[in-house]
Amino acid sequence: MFSKKIFAVLIFLQLFLSPIGPAAETVTISIDDVVKKISNDNYEVLENALRVYQAKEAIQIARGNLLPRLNLWRIAGVAVDAVMGNYVGAAMGIIEDITPFLVPANWFALKRAKLLYLADKEAYRALWANLVMTSKGLYFNSLLDRAVLEHVNRNIQEFEELFRIVSIHEILGGLRDGASREIETRILALKEDRRALEVLILEETTLLAYMMGYPSEVEVKLGPIPLPDFSILEPLRYQDFEFRAVDSSPEIREFDHLIAASNFMRKEAMYTFLGSSGMNNGPAQSGGLGFGTGATMRVVAAQKETLKIQQRAATETLKRQLKLLVENYNLDIANYPDLKRHTVLTELTLRKLYERLSLGERIEMLMLVEASRNHIQSETSFFAVQYRFMANEDRLKRMLFQGNYTKEPAAIELIRGRL
């Protein structure tokens, strides 16, 4: 009777006190799904889309500053200025409130707002492209690690079979005592590699799911992608891509817009004595023509020179990255035949040792272990060059804005519906 009560209590605890959560959902994704999800659901992309949306709305604010404003207190102040004989102040007050489109600073602020919006759009596009490239690189790396994991599993199975053969030969006296322990040690090392690879793959897919905007309950499974055919690939020339990479760079175009905007900021500072812009901010803000105007203009000029220096640095960085990318691309093409041949030779050596051992020949276990290690390293390098090549090819497309990068990121106008 007592045992039945305990059993009932255990059932109650299991049903009502055990943690209940949503079952994990598995979603199979493709490389094209990565681009789509990053464009529409990545947190950083959405955050920066909002920033661009704000810059676009700032244009409307600047344009609104060109329209007349009804400010009763300001009109009353203008009347007092006129009565007190301050006709210049009264005239300026009327211009700023009743006819603000006559204030030069307002027009300069509008043009500056448009340029800053264009600069934010370029920065947004650069961020989007970098996140797409990073996500695709993570996709390639995860597939590489899965290929290596499958190879390690095959080696574990082969060594376990070999362990059984060696153990029998040891018992029968055909091999020296302790040979099976060397094989077992190798099996344990491979299992340790397998566990490390499984954790690494989980980290990669979890990070990729986060970057794609999936909730934490969703697990992603990566679909296969076709591997490159190295037999038809030709080396690249850096000179063929330099101009296109610089011309396509949103980072460099962003500086173009910022430098152009600084010109209008300087003009705002020059013409503030004719009225200030309602959207003024930064060094150009001033209460009118005074002793601080010259210093303000020098600050704006220094900021413009800083932007030019930063643009030159960004251009040189882009060129150096392109040069290294082309070198690595060509290196992989040159190394591929040798890596493929090396994989065939190491596998042949390993198979020969297996055959000799299965026929009862006395072989050194360290030789077998070393042959296995060489084959695993050779196949890992062979896998790596294929996936690394795809990653480098994608990086080149990102620099030139080709392939997936010709697509537009999440439309800024869609943000309006989310507010």
C-alpha positions in Angstrom: 0.0 0.0 0.0 2.8 2.3 0.9 4.7 1.6 -2.3 1.6 2.5 -4.3 1.4 5.9 -2.6 5.1 6.6 -3.4 4.5 5.5 -7.0 1.5 7.9 -7.3 3.6 10.8 -5.8 6.3 10.2 -8.4 3.8 10.2 -11.2 2.4 13.5 -9.9 5.9 15.1 -9.8 6.8 13.9 -13.2 3.5 15.2 -14.8 3.2 18.6 -13.0 6.6 19.6 -11.7 8.9 18.7 -14.6 9.8 21.7 -16.8 7.6 22.0 -19.8 8.8 23.9 -22.8 8.2 24.1 -26.5 9.7 21.3 -28.5 12.7 22.3 -30.7 11.8 22.9 -34.3 14.2 21.9 -37.0 14.3 23.9 -40.2 16.3 22.9 -43.2 17.9 26.0 -44.9 19.7 26.7 -48.1 22.4 29.3 -48.8 19.8 31.4 -50.6 17.6 31.3 -47.4 20.5 32.8 -45.5 20.6 35.8 -47.8 16.9 36.3 -47.6 16.6 36.0 -43.8 19.7 38.2 -43.1 18.1 40.9 -45.4 14.7 40.8 -43.6 15.1 39.5 -40.1 18.7 40.1 -38.8 18.6 42.3 -35.7 21.5 44.6 -36.8 20.1 45.0 -40.3 16.7 46.1 -38.9 18.4 48.4 -36.3 20.3 50.2 -39.1 17.3 50.2 -41.3 15.6 52.2 -38.6 18.6 54.6 -38.5 18.3 55.1 -42.3 14.6 55.6 -41.9 15.2 58.4 -39.4 17.7 60.0 -41.7 15.1 60.0 -44.4 12.5 61.6 -42.1 15.1 64.2 -41.2 14.9 65.4 -44.8 11.2 66.0 -44.3 12.0 68.0 -41.1 14.5 70.1 -43.0 12.0 70.6 -45.9 9.4 71.6 -43.3 11.8 74.3 -42.0 11.4 76.0 -45.3 7.6 76.5 -44.7 6.1 79.4 -42.8 5.6 78.9 -39.1 3.0 80.8 -37.0 4.7 81.7 -33.8 2.5 84.3 -32.0 5.1 85.1 -29.3 7.7 85.6 -32.0 5.4 87.9 -34.0 4.7 89.9 -30.8 8.5 90.2 -30.3 8.9 91.4 -33.8 6.3 94.1 -33.2 8.1 95.2 -30.0 11.4 95.4 -31.9 9.8 97.6 -34.5 8.3 99.9 -31.9 11.7 100.1 -30.1 13.4 101.0 -33.4 15.2 97.7 -33.9 14.1 97.4 -37.5 16.9 95.0 -38.5 15.9 92.5 -35.7 12.2 92.8 -36.7 13.0 92.1 -40.3 15.1 89.1 -39.4 12.4 87.8 -37.2 9.8 88.1 -40.0 12.2 86.3 -42.4 12.8 83.4 -40.1 9.2 82.8 -39.2 7.0 84.0 -42.0 9.4 83.4 -45.0 12.0 80.9 -43.7 12.7 79.8 -47.3 14.6 83.1 -47.7 17.0 81.9 -45.0 20.1 80.4 -46.8 20.9 78.2 -43.8 17.6 76.4 -44.1 18.4 75.4 -47.8 21.9 74.3 -46.8 20.4 72.2 -44.0 18.0 70.5 -46.4 20.8 69.6 -48.8 23.0 68.4 -45.9 20.1 66.2 -44.7 19.8 64.6 -48.1 23.5 63.9 -48.2 23.5 62.4 -44.7 20.6 60.2 -45.7 22.6 58.9 -48.7 25.6 58.3 -46.5 23.4 56.3 -44.0 22.1 54.3 -46.9 25.6 53.4 -48.0 26.6 52.5 -44.5 23.5 50.3 -44.2 24.3 48.5 -47.5 27.8 47.9 -46.3 26.6 46.5 -43.0 24.1 44.3 -44.8 26.7 43.0 -47.2 29.1 42.2 -44.4 26.5 40.3 -42.5 25.5 38.3 -45.5 29.1 37.5 -46.3 29.8 36.5 -42.6 26.7 34.3 -42.5 27.6 32.6 -45.8 31.1 32.0 -44.5 29.7 30.5 -41.4 27.5 28.2 -43.6 30.6 27.1 -45.5 32.6 26.4 -42.3 29.8 24.4 -40.8 29.6 22.2 -43.9 33.3 21.8 -43.8 33.2 20.7 -40.2 30.4 18.2 -41.0 32.5 16.7 -43.8 35.4 16.3 -41.4 33.1 14.8 -38.8 31.8 12.2 -41.3 35.5 11.4 -42.1 36.3 11.0 -38.4 33.4 8.7 -37.9 34.5 6.5 -40.7 38.0 6.3 -39.2 36.6 5.4 -35.8 34.6 2.5 -37.4 37.6 1.3 -39.3 39.9 1.5 -36.2 37.3 -0.4 -34.1 37.3 -3.2 -36.6 41.0 -3.1 -36.7 41.1 -3.2 -32.9 39.1 -6.5 -32.9 41.5 -8.0 -35.5 44.6 -6.9 -33.6 43.2 -8.2 -30.3 42.7 -11.6 -31.8 46.2 -11.7 -33.3 47.6 -10.7 -29.8 45.8 -13.6 -28.2 47.1 -16.0 -30.8 50.6 -14.6 -30.5 50.8 -13.2 -34.0 51.5 -9.6 -32.7 53.4 -8.2 -29.8 51.7 -7.5 -26.6 50.4 -4.0 -26.3 49.6 -3.5 -30.0 45.9 -3.3 -29.3 46.4 -0.6 -26.7 48.0 1.7 -29.3 45.0 1.2 -31.6 42.6 1.9 -28.6 44.5 5.0 -27.8 44.0 6.2 -31.4 40.3 5.4 -31.2 39.9 7.5 -28.0 41.7 10.4 -29.6 39.4 10.2 -32.6 36.3 10.2 -30.3 37.6 13.2 -28.5 38.0 15.0 -31.9 34.4 13.9 -32.8 33.0 15.4 -29.6 34.9 18.7 -30.2 33.6 18.8 -33.8 30.0 18.2 -32.7 30.2 21.1 -30.2 31.8 23.3 -32.8 29.0 22.5 -35.4 26.4 23.2 -32.8 27.9 26.6 -32.0 28.1 27.5 -35.7 24.5 26.5 -36.5 23.2 28.2 -33.3 25.0 31.5 -34.2 23.8 31.2 -37.8 20.2 30.7 -36.6 20.6 33.8 -34.4 22.0 35.9 -37.3 19.0 34.8 -39.4 16.6 36.0 -36.8 15.2 32.6 -35.8 14.0 32.2 -32.1 16.1 30.1 -29.8 13.7 27.2 -30.0 14.5 26.7 -33.7 17.4 24.5 -34.8 18.7 24.9 -38.4 19.9 22.1 -40.6 22.1 23.1 -43.5 21.3 21.9 -47.0 24.2 20.8 -49.3 25.8 23.0 -51.9 27.7 22.0 -55.0 31.4 22.0 -54.7 33.6 24.0 -57.2 35.0 22.3 -60.3 38.6 23.2 -60.1 39.3 21.7 -63.6 37.7 24.7 -65.3 38.9 27.5 -63.0 41.5 30.0 -64.1 43.8 32.3 -62.0 42.7 35.9 -61.5 44.5 39.1 -62.1 44.3 41.8 -59.4 44.3 44.6 -62.0 41.1 43.3 -63.5 39.1 44.0 -60.3 40.8 47.0 -58.6 38.7 49.7 -60.3 35.4 47.7 -60.0 36.0 47.0 -56.3 36.7 50.7 -55.4 33.8 51.9 -57.6 31.4 49.4 -56.0 32.4 50.1 -52.4 29.6 51.6 -50.3 32.1 52.4 -47.6 34.0 54.8 -50.0 30.7 56.3 -51.4 29.6 57.0 -47.8 32.7 59.2 -47.4 31.8 61.0 -50.6 28.4 62.0 -49.2 29.9 63.0 -45.8 32.5 65.2 -47.4 29.9 66.8 -49.6 27.7 67.4 -46.5 30.5 69.1 -44.7 30.6 71.7 -47.5 27.0 72.7 -46.7 27.8 72.7 -43.0 30.5 75.3 -43.7 28.0 77.4 -45.7 25.5 77.2 -42.8 28.1 78.6 -40.5 28.9 81.4 -43.0 25.3 82.5 -43.4 23.9 82.2 -39.8 23.8 86.0 -39.5 20.9 85.9 -42.0 19.0 83.4 -39.8 19.7 79.9 -38.4 18.3 76.6 -39.5 15.8 74.9 -37.4 17.6 71.6 -38.0 21.1 72.9 -37.2 23.4 70.7 -35.2 27.1 70.1 -34.8 29.9 72.7 -35.2 27.9 74.8 -37.6 25.4 75.8 -35.0 25.8 79.5 -34.0 23.7 82.3 -32.7 24.7 84.5 -35.6 27.7 86.2 -37.0 30.2 86.7 -34.2 33.7 86.0 -32.9 33.0 82.3 -32.8 32.1 82.0 -36.5 35.7 81.8 -37.7 36.5 79.1 -35.2 33.4 77.1 -36.2 34.4 77.2 -39.9 37.9 76.0 -39.0 36.5 73.1 -37.1 34.3 72.2 -40.0 37.3 72.4 -42.4 39.3 70.1 -40.1 36.5 67.6 -40.0 36.4 67.6 -43.7 40.1 66.9 -44.0 39.7 64.1 -41.4 37.0 62.5 -43.6 39.3 62.7 -46.7 42.1 61.0 -44.8 39.6 58.3 -43.6 38.4 57.8 -47.1 42.0 57.3 -48.4 42.7 54.8 -45.6 39.5 52.9 -46.5 40.5 52.8 -50.2 43.9 51.5 -49.4 42.5 48.9 -47.0 40.1 47.7 -49.7 42.9 47.4 -52.3 45.1 45.4 -49.9 42.2 43.0 -49.0 41.5 42.5 -52.7 45.1 41.8 -53.5 45.4 39.2 -50.7 42.1 37.6 -51.8 43.2 37.2 -55.3 46.5 35.6 -54.1 44.7 33.1 -51.9 42.2 32.4 -54.7 45.0 31.5 -57.1 46.9 29.6 -54.4 44.0 27.3 -53.9 43.7 26.7 -57.6 47.4 25.8 -57.8 47.3 23.6 -54.7 44.2 21.6 -55.5 45.7 19.0 -57.8 48.5 18.3 -55.3 46.1 18.0 -52.3 43.9 15.7 -54.3 46.9 13.5 -55.2 48.2 13.5 -51.6 44.8 12.3 -50.4 44.9 9.4 -52.8 48.4 8.4 -51.8 47.7 8.5 -48.0 44.6 6.4 -48.4 46.5 3.9 -50.6 49.2 3.6 -47.9 46.6 3.1 -45.2 44.7 0.5 -47.1 47.9 -1.5 -47.8 48.7 -1.6 -44.1 45.2 -2.8 -43.3 45.5 -5.6 -45.9 48.9 -6.7 -44.6 47.5 -6.8 -41.0 44.4 -8.7 -42.0 46.6 -11.3 -43.7 48.5 -11.9 -40.5 51.7 -10.0 -41.3 53.6 -8.4 -38.4 53.5 -4.6 -38.8 54.4 -1.8 -36.5 51.3 -0.3 -34.9 52.9 3.2 -34.8 53.3 3.0 -38.5 49.6 2.3 -38.9 48.6 5.0 -36.5 50.9 7.5 -38.3 49.4 6.5 -41.7 45.9 7.0 -40.3 46.8 10.5 -39.0 48.4 11.5 -42.3 45.3 10.4 -44.2 42.9 12.3 -41.9 45.1 15.5 -42.2 45.3 15.1 -45.9 41.5 14.7 -46.4 40.9 17.6 -44.0 43.1 19.8 -46.1 41.4 18.6 -49.2 38.0 19.4 -47.8 39.2 22.8 -46.5 40.5 24.0 -49.8 37.1 23.4 -51.5 35.1 25.3 -48.9 37.7 28.0 -48.4 37.7 28.5 -52.1 33.9 29.0 -52.0 34.3 31.5 -49.2 37.0 33.5 -51.1 34.8 33.4 -54.2 31.9 34.9 -52.2 34.2 37.5 -50.6 35.2 38.6 -54.1 31.5 38.9 -55.1 30.9 41.0 -52.0 33.7 43.4 -53.0 32.3 43.7 -56.5 28.7 43.5 -55.4 27.8 40.6 -57.7 25.7 37.5 -57.3 23.6 37.7 -54.1 25.0 41.1 -53.4 23.2 42.7 -56.3 19.9 42.2 -54.4 18.6 45.1 -52.4 18.5 44.7 -48.6 15.3 45.0 -46.6 13.4 47.9 -48.0 13.6 51.0 -45.8 9.9 51.7 -46.4 8.9 48.4 -44.8 10.2 49.8 -41.5 7.4 52.4 -41.6 4.8 49.6 -41.1 6.7 48.3 -38.1 6.6 51.6 -36.2 
